[in-house]
Amino acid sequence: MNFNDIEPSSPPFLDLDVVVKARLERVEMQMLDKLVEGLGHLGIVTTTDRALGEVMIQTTKQCWPDLKKAIEQMPFEIEFI
């Protein structure tokens, strides 16, 4: 099978990605990014609105429970939206 023949919505890839929107204080956005990066790349953090402190966290269904626990233990407030 050629990589180009794989459809993102095909059954083997249907449930892989999870995108979670979150909001936190602007000054804590970099700390969140470093946390996720430092956890063995459990996910990727992308800033969507710096002024409002909104980010998207892309991960997999398998990694999300561990990543969520780690984020919730950080010393800052985060709102999953």
Steps between C-alpha positions, in 0.01 A plus 500: 500500500631842406497773767303725262224237483426529873192707572500676840146378564575138411432256788862452620539877548147597597561538874865598515495877533341702776494879489417674826441874529609665820534844654760615750685813604717635223816490713447127566469398135874443462508288817224278356692464175820401683308253718346322202832502313685368805265205547643308209288676242162379622348779296543832325385840628400765248403853596175603334440836672786639705301796634227273641742225608340240274691195381433172324659184632536224243566152633371147459217327683757269656718786634227747600416355846866517613552842347182639658607375846842663461348830385250506785783458753683808372491807726272703273134517413397352166152483358423233242244643257 
